Amino acid sequence: MPAHRISVIVPHYDDHERLGRCVTALLPQVCHTDEVVVVDNASPYSPDLPEGVRLVVETAKGAAVARNRGVAETTAPILVFLDCDCVPADDWLERARAVAGHADLVGGTVTVFDESPKPRSGAEAFETVFAFDNRGYVERKGFSVTANLLTHRSVFDTVGGFRPGLSEDLEWCRRATAAGYRLVHEDSLRVAHPTRGNWPALKKKWRRLTQEAWGLERRDLRGRGLWAARALAMPASVVVHAPRVLRHPELDRGEKARALATLTKLRLRRAGWMLAQAMGRDI
């Protein structure tokens, strides 16, 4: 039997419906040289997976730990990370095979879609504009989201695993590029991610991202000062980014208004969180 060439690693916790949708889109693409592993963070009940997908249970919580366990449980020289709430394009694995030699790390495109009918809520409209600019992340910020990231086992073995409690994708990619590995964006490698449907879901996402980003910052006086300065700049960013909302072709007038309101509310909330962190308080 041929050795595996690609390992697809999917972390999961208690999101069975979306995991089923992900696996349903992925399975028709899988061939005998691929292995697909779902690493479950000890969900209240175990996901029911079809033949061709292996389940591994990791009791330690967090997607970083789950991804590391998935790497340890697989053998293929090419590693592809996919989030359980993403829907891979019908040629996703074919494109992964084709682009694997383009660079040491390849970040694909992540589009968004709504899970509920229109009109869009403020959270959905906000995410339609601002979620997952992975080309921008790769080309301007030096990292790819792990929702759609391809790398090589040799790179992972050299760089080491994802570190829990941080912005794990940013930290890992920057560690890899600092070691001399090359990161590129590949538009043809595509997955789709659902927009957050309401304010509580969007707030939860950005609170987590703010906590993880703070984990990467220096905690000395200068680091806290810079973090506080970034917090104070948050309200001004509403004005800077509002034109992106107003020009967006997929939003109608009401959705643009709701997106602007959500943008303002979120940036003010993030400013408060960041100032609290700079002063040594939990958020």
Salt bridges, closest charged atoms under 4 A:
ASP14 OD1 - HIS16 NE2 3.63
ASP15 OD2 - ARG18 NH1 3.42
ASP34 OD2 - ARG97 NH2 2.47
GLU35 OE1 - HIS4 ND1 3.34
ASP40 OD1 - HIS12 ND1 2.66
GLU58 OE1 - ARG69 NH1 3.07
GLU73 OE1 - ARG54 NH1 3.28
GLU73 OE2 - ARG69 NE 2.91
ASP83 OD1 - ARG67 NH2 2.75
ASP85 OD2 - HIS193 NE2 2.98
ASP114 OD2 - ARG120 NE 2.74
GLU115 OE1 - ARG18 NH2 2.64
GLU115 OE2 - ARG21 NH2 2.88
GLU127 OE1 - ARG196 NH1 3.79
GLU127 OE2 - LYS205 NZ 2.63
ASP133 OD2 - ARG140 NH2 3.01
GLU139 OE2 - ARG135 NH1 3.27
GLU168 OE2 - ARG67 NH1 2.26
GLU171 OE2 - ARG163 NH1 2.86
GLU171 OE1 - ARG175 NH2 2.73
GLU186 OE1 - HIS102 ND1 3.63
ASP187 OD1 - ARG190 NH2 2.84
GLU212 OE1 - ARG208 NH1 3.49
GLU217 OE2 - ARG230 NH1 3.61
ASP220 OD2 - ARG218 NH2 2.57
GLU250 OE1 - ARG120 NH2 3.71
GLU255 OE1 - ARG120 NH1 3.27
